[in-house]
Amino acid sequence: QVQLVESGGGLVQAGGSLRLSCAASGRTFSMYDMGWFRQAPGKEREFVSTISRSGGDTYYADSVKGRFTISRDNAKNTVYLQMNNLKPEDTAVYYCAAVAAPLYYSRKYYPNLYDYWGQGTQVTVSS
């Protein structure tokens, strides 16, 4: 069992930055690939980024590539999402998720394949 708690969301102007954190409980954090997803009002939850359990492999949605950076600190049981040059279209609730079995290729983009989820943190970008 893994419990995930996100933090770091807030209101920011377009062009600004935020750093999201996701703290995980348990001593097996390093055995999970971690992902960030987001969901805007009236829209489906969408993939943002994912990082392998070692931290060696990262993937990004095209919409955030070059602006967002995912990282993890296995000693602190925490995964981060640094978001720079934020745009109004980035406004959403951001969720972190954990998956035990590696998701290869496009499977990592599907939220229903992840095992555990946090409660989400709101990010609002004003124009």
C-alpha atoms as one frame of an Amber mdcrd trajectory, in Angstrom:
protein
   0.000   0.000   0.000   1.280   3.437  -0.946  -0.234   6.741   0.122   0.545
   9.809  -1.939   0.158  13.432  -0.873   0.670  16.268  -3.345   1.549  19.833
  -2.435   2.845  22.987  -4.069  -0.116  24.021  -6.163  -1.446  27.552  -6.242
  -2.270  30.610  -8.309   0.411  31.987 -10.593   0.541  34.388 -13.495   1.300
  33.208 -16.992   5.030  32.811 -17.430   5.538  31.981 -13.786   6.750  28.807
 -12.130   5.572  26.313  -9.565   7.135  23.205  -8.082   4.818  20.367  -7.153
   5.834  17.713  -4.674   4.362  14.309  -4.034   5.334  12.585  -0.811   4.855
   8.844  -0.592   4.435   6.708   2.476   6.084   3.364   2.921   9.583   2.050
   2.437   9.129   0.730  -1.094   8.922   4.032  -2.970  11.905   3.090  -5.103
   9.990   0.079  -6.426   7.410   2.256  -8.205   7.431   4.211 -11.403   5.808
   7.577 -10.730   3.641   9.758 -12.893   1.988  13.148 -12.932  -1.419  13.623
 -14.516  -3.778  16.562 -14.642  -7.469  17.129 -15.058  -9.117  20.368 -16.101
 -12.833  20.993 -15.516 -14.940  19.083 -17.989 -11.973  17.202 -19.395 -10.525
  13.759 -18.958  -7.471  13.143 -16.842  -4.410  13.447 -19.043  -0.817  12.331
 -18.856   1.782  14.976 -18.010   5.003  13.169 -17.157   6.444   9.991 -15.768
   9.729   8.877 -14.252  11.131   5.405 -13.821  11.857   3.961 -10.396  15.577
   4.643 -10.759  14.974   8.139 -12.074  16.892   7.312 -15.194  14.029   7.520
 -17.663  11.586  10.383 -17.998   8.765  11.065 -20.413   6.658  14.140 -21.074
   3.499  15.068 -22.881   4.225  17.195 -25.928   2.270  20.060 -24.384   4.714
  20.389 -21.467   7.973  19.253 -23.022  10.695  21.831 -22.501   8.751  23.589
 -19.744   8.198  20.889 -17.089  10.796  18.693 -15.407  10.065  15.602 -13.368
  12.500  14.302 -10.790  12.524  12.086  -7.738  14.441  11.636  -4.535  14.119
   8.045  -3.405  15.799   8.824  -0.090  12.998  11.285   0.658  10.201   9.223
  -0.915   9.262  12.223  -3.018   8.658  12.980  -6.668   8.690  16.529  -8.006
   7.304  18.391 -10.978   9.036  21.669 -11.746   6.758  23.729 -13.959   8.191
  26.756 -15.739   6.730  29.202 -18.238   3.236  28.267 -17.141   0.326  28.954
 -19.469  -3.384  29.406 -18.741  -4.021  26.060 -20.434  -1.953  24.387 -17.711
  -4.726  25.179 -15.240  -5.925  21.896 -13.742  -5.855  19.663 -10.709  -2.536
  17.840 -10.748  -2.305  14.289  -9.459   0.642  12.077  -8.795   0.360   8.351
  -9.284   2.411   5.252  -8.620   2.602   1.994 -10.512   4.419  -1.167  -9.450
   4.707  -2.890 -12.808   6.748  -1.004 -15.412   4.546   0.425 -18.153   6.252
   0.194 -21.486   5.640   2.307 -24.541   2.263   4.056 -24.651   0.893   2.167
 -21.649   2.480   4.737 -19.346   0.075   7.369 -20.678  -3.077   5.607 -19.424
  -4.170   6.670 -15.943  -6.249   3.555 -15.360  -3.077   1.453 -15.330  -1.634
   3.173 -12.266  -2.086   1.577  -8.859  -2.165   4.485  -6.417  -3.208   8.120
  -6.596  -2.907  11.222  -4.504  -5.757  13.599  -3.769  -4.551  16.241  -6.206
  -3.388  19.824  -5.957  -4.927  22.757  -7.826  -2.808  24.768 -10.224  -4.354
  27.946 -11.616  -2.540  30.067 -14.180  -3.948  33.513 -14.836  -3.436  35.346
 -18.108
